[in-house]
Amino acid sequence: MANRRPAPRRRTAARRPACRGAPARRRRSRRQQQRDTQLLLLGFGALAGLALVWAVISWLLVNWWALIVLGALATVGGTVWVHRYRQQRTWDRVRQQTLRYRLPQLDALHHRDFEYAIRDLMLRDGCTDARQIGGAGDNGADVLATDPLGRAWVIQCKHRRDGDRGSAVGTPDLQRVNGTARQLYGADIVLVVTNGRFSTRCQPLATQLRMHLADRRTLATWASGGRPLWELLPRIPPPRKGR
């Protein structure tokens, strides 16, 4: 039996290792190209801006009269703006001094708008720094003000949509503002004002805590008349010495 030669083995082509770094290099080169393009555009923009500024300055140096015209226009515009600003302030003061509220108007307000109404009444009475601060983290104070005698007021506003037919303001509301008014705000006068009514326990507690209450009747007199609130409340303390 003839010897058979073994079939030659097929040579397989050697596999080339995948070039994993090529896509990353391409991505990096594209990013670099984008950065170079952005820098080039920024450079052209800066040069164009400088050229424009230089052209304007050169034109103004030749046409110096334009500077005089621009200065005159700016002076006139500033004078008109100041006049209108002062006139607006005067109108605001007049509106504040003639501000009046009726109880149905106050009853119809949202509780936040009621706080702004109390602030406006304090402004009307000469508390030029009166501001509304009620909201989250107000520590029981809704309005802060300093009266013309230098006394610091901390006011908590309790609005009742149904007026005196709504729920009465209770002692917890007094205790809340009393715990922070003097310590945090340095209050001389602590006031709780409502368009509703107070419970029977509120007045004795207010007397002990040296607080003041303004119920619906007091609010009606204050909001609709020209007398400041401190003339309507009993036992208002005198201003501190040195103020």
Secondary structure, 3 states (H helix, E strand, C coil): CCCCCCCCCCCCCCCCCCCCHHHHHHHHHHHHHHHHHHHHHHHHHHHHHHHHHHHHHHHHHHCCHHHHHHHHHHHHHHHHHHHHHHHHHHHHHHHHHCCCCCHHHHHCCCHHHHHHHHHHHHHHCCCCCCEECCCCCCCCCCEEEECCCCCEEEEEEECCCCHHHCCCECHHHHHHHHHHHHHHHCCCEEEEEECCCECCCHHHHHHHHCCEEECHHHHHHHHHCCCCHHHCCCCCCCCCCCC
